[in-house]
Amino acid sequence: MNKKVIGGVLAGVAIAASVAYTVFDYKTTVYQCGKCRTIHKPSVKAWMCGMHTPGKRMLKCPKCGEKSWHDRFVVADESDFI
């Protein structure tokens, strides 16, 4: 195989792995409002567009309406928390 084919295959694998991790991360994460402490699952759009650090994300709370840094929690089953 030539180098271009190998590079294309590696790029495809890297993109597929990134997409898989992003879907996994969204499905296993809930957030807690920094103001009223409500635990919620943001919409995909809010989740993708929100500024974030490894442990927090800037979101608008569905309960109090405040835009603040929400703490991130990884859960096995989100129904345990919502």
GITA-V927828 format. One record per residue. N is the residue number from 1. RES is the residue in three letters. PHI is phi in whole degrees, -180 to 180 (none if undefined). BURIAL is I if it has 24 or more other C-alpha atoms within 12 Angstrom, else O. Layout:
N,RES,PHI,BURIAL
N,RES,PHI,BURIAL
This chain:
1,MET,none,O
2,ASN,-89,O
3,LYS,-65,O
4,LYS,-67,O
5,VAL,-68,O
6,ILE,-63,O
7,GLY,-62,O
8,GLY,-66,O
9,VAL,-64,O
10,LEU,-63,O
11,ALA,-65,O
12,GLY,-63,O
13,VAL,-65,O
14,ALA,-64,O
15,ILE,-66,O
16,ALA,-62,O
17,ALA,-65,O
18,SER,-64,O
19,VAL,-64,O
20,ALA,-62,O
21,TYR,-66,O
22,THR,-63,O
23,VAL,-63,O
24,PHE,-60,O
25,ASP,-62,O
26,TYR,-64,I
27,LYS,-70,O
28,THR,-109,O
29,THR,-125,I
30,VAL,-125,I
31,TYR,-128,I
32,GLN,-117,I
33,CYS,-59,I
34,GLY,-73,I
35,LYS,-98,O
36,CYS,-100,O
37,ARG,68,O
38,THR,-71,I
39,ILE,-95,I
40,HIS,-152,I
41,LYS,-112,I
42,PRO,-73,I
43,SER,-67,O
44,VAL,-60,O
45,LYS,-62,O
46,ALA,-63,O
47,TRP,-66,I
48,MET,-71,O
49,CYS,-92,O
50,GLY,-74,O
51,MET,-60,O
52,HIS,-153,O
53,THR,-120,O
54,PRO,-59,O
55,GLY,-117,O
56,LYS,-144,O
57,ARG,-145,I
58,MET,-79,I
59,LEU,-138,I
60,LYS,-96,I
61,CYS,-71,I
62,PRO,-72,O
63,LYS,-92,O
64,CYS,-94,O
65,GLY,80,O
66,GLU,-78,O
67,LYS,-95,O
68,SER,-154,I
69,TRP,-77,I
70,HIS,-105,I
71,ASP,-73,I
72,ARG,-97,I
73,PHE,-131,I
74,VAL,-92,O
75,VAL,-129,O
76,ALA,-75,O
77,ASP,-140,O
78,GLU,-63,O
79,SER,-67,O
80,ASP,-68,O
81,PHE,-114,O
82,ILE,-109,O
